[in-house]
């Protein structure tokens, strides 16, 4: 098996860090449901679901 290029290893590490500490949701529907509950319970008006390009799952974040 060929060695992984150094740049690719660094990119993978960066992507892994971007998901660190975030709740991952399996579907958009699940993530939006959690966001809706958090908006109602905690008053987080600008919270929304987004598809993560690093892990392929869904996270919650602030709308821009």
C-alpha positions, 0 to 999 in steps of 0.5 A: 500500500502506498504512503499517504501524502503529507498534505492529505494527512494534514487535511484529514487531521484538520477536518477531524478537528472541525467536527470535534466536540460537535453533535453529529446527526444522521439526517437533516430531519433529525438535526432540524428537529433538535435545532427546533427544540433548542430554539424553543427551550433556549431562545436560540433564534439563529440556530440551523442544521448544515451538512458537514463536508468533513464527516458527511453528517449534520451539525447545528450552527448559527445562520449567516 
